[in-house]
Amino acid sequence: MNLVKLVQDKNLTDTEQQVLEYIVGNLDTALSQGVRAIAHANYTSTSTIMRLAKKMGYGGFVDMCYRLRPLVEEPQRLASEGQTFLASFSASSLLYYNPYDLLKSFAERMSREKDDLIFIYATGFSATVGNYMTRKLVNMGKRSIFASGEDSVGMFENNLDCMGIFFCVSKSGETPQVRDKIRTARENGVFTVAVTGEKENSVSRHADIWFRVEDLCKLDDLNTSPNTFFPQAMMLVELIAYEYLRACQNQEGR
């Protein structure tokens, strides 16, 4: 199992990484084994496991086991409950995680930003969503620009003074380039919006508005498994565009 995103920026030692992999691979029995048995199985001490839990941001061993379970087992749980992959292609989960008033308020804010730039940033597969949103807004007459990890830092820094909104997409919410830019934008007084998976993450903590999109495969960094995150994110873009047009029409009617 790929744990790269899970341990990113956690500065784990090789032993701590080994213990984490052991716990993830034995979640069904980890709690019943307990700290001492797991430490013994990995030829280390109980203090190593407690340091691991602290580095991962958990309250302790038990908290770590409980909070790791949904990250690792959610796709299997969904399948066992009889939910099909195709059934997840609907707006229901979007509206479950995102109150419609939140969509409307963001669209209305965009309609009020007459001259300021909307800077859209995303990397990897998320860049597809970011690039699509930029084209959509430009075609609707909205001043927007898109940048990804392949572009220079100067593209972001040179547009910082004229940004009205910084909008980013990150499936994991832990991509360093995205996290650093949304934090910088907010520190410079720019209104920030993030689209990430539904779990709290480091990118969402810097967002004035956080749109949550269900991610069925949270540890699939390479996007090799079927996942509705990206099509759902595209649907979110269309909902925003729909409410943006309505907001513009309401302003023209006044």
Secondary structure in CASP SS format (residue, H / E / C, confidence):
PFRMAT SS
TARGET T0000
AUTHOR 0000-0000-0000
METHOD secondary structure of the structure
MODEL  1
M C 1.00
N C 1.00
L C 1.00
V H 1.00
K H 1.00
L H 1.00
V H 1.00
Q C 1.00
D C 1.00
K C 1.00
N C 1.00
L C 1.00
T C 1.00
D H 1.00
T H 1.00
E H 1.00
Q H 1.00
Q H 1.00
V H 1.00
L H 1.00
E H 1.00
Y H 1.00
I H 1.00
V H 1.00
G H 1.00
N C 1.00
L H 1.00
D H 1.00
T H 1.00
A H 1.00
L H 1.00
S H 1.00
Q H 1.00
G H 1.00
V H 1.00
R H 1.00
A H 1.00
I H 1.00
A H 1.00
H H 1.00
A H 1.00
N C 1.00
Y C 1.00
T C 1.00
S C 1.00
T H 1.00
S H 1.00
T H 1.00
I H 1.00
M H 1.00
R H 1.00
L H 1.00
A H 1.00
K H 1.00
K H 1.00
M C 1.00
G C 1.00
Y C 1.00
G C 1.00
G C 1.00
F H 1.00
V H 1.00
D H 1.00
M H 1.00
C H 1.00
Y H 1.00
R H 1.00
L H 1.00
R H 1.00
P H 1.00
L H 1.00
V H 1.00
E H 1.00
E H 1.00
P H 1.00
Q H 1.00
R H 1.00
L H 1.00
A H 1.00
S H 1.00
E C 1.00
G C 1.00
Q C 1.00
T C 1.00
F C 1.00
L H 1.00
A H 1.00
S H 1.00
F C 1.00
S C 1.00
A C 1.00
S H 1.00
S H 1.00
L H 1.00
L H 1.00
Y H 1.00
Y H 1.00
N C 1.00
P C 1.00
Y H 1.00
D H 1.00
L H 1.00
L H 1.00
K H 1.00
S H 1.00
F H 1.00
A H 1.00
E H 1.00
R H 1.00
M H 1.00
S H 1.00
R H 1.00
E C 1.00
K C 1.00
D C 1.00
D C 1.00
L E 1.00
I E 1.00
F E 1.00
I E 1.00
Y E 1.00
A E 1.00
T C 1.00
G C 1.00
F C 1.00
S H 1.00
A H 1.00
T H 1.00
V H 1.00
G H 1.00
N H 1.00
Y H 1.00
M H 1.00
T H 1.00
R H 1.00
K H 1.00
L H 1.00
V H 1.00
N H 1.00
M C 1.00
G C 1.00
K C 1.00
R C 1.00
S E 1.00
I E 1.00
F E 1.00
A E 1.00
S C 1.00
G C 1.00
E C 1.00
D C 1.00
S C 1.00
V H 1.00
G H 1.00
M H 1.00
F H 1.00
E H 1.00
N C 1.00
N C 1.00
L H 1.00
D H 1.00
C H 1.00
M E 1.00
G E 1.00
I E 1.00
F E 1.00
F E 1.00
C E 1.00
V E 1.00
S E 1.00
K C 1.00
S C 1.00
G C 1.00
E C 1.00
T C 1.00
P H 1.00
Q H 1.00
V H 1.00
R H 1.00
D H 1.00
K H 1.00
I H 1.00
R H 1.00
T H 1.00
A H 1.00
R H 1.00
E H 1.00
N C 1.00
G C 1.00
V C 1.00
F E 1.00
T E 1.00
V E 1.00
A E 1.00
V E 1.00
T E 1.00
G E 1.00
E C 1.00
K C 1.00
E C 1.00
N C 1.00
S C 1.00
V C 1.00
S H 1.00
R H 1.00
H H 1.00
A C 1.00
D C 1.00
I E 1.00
W E 1.00
F E 1.00
R E 1.00
V E 1.00
E C 1.00
D C 1.00
L C 1.00
C C 1.00
K C 1.00
L C 1.00
D C 1.00
D C 1.00
L C 1.00
N C 1.00
T C 1.00
S C 1.00
P C 1.00
N C 1.00
T C 1.00
F H 1.00
F H 1.00
P H 1.00
Q H 1.00
A H 1.00
M H 1.00
M H 1.00
L H 1.00
V H 1.00
E H 1.00
L H 1.00
I H 1.00
A H 1.00
Y H 1.00
E H 1.00
Y H 1.00
L H 1.00
R H 1.00
A H 1.00
C H 1.00
Q H 1.00
N H 1.00
Q H 1.00
E H 1.00
G C 1.00
R C 1.00
END
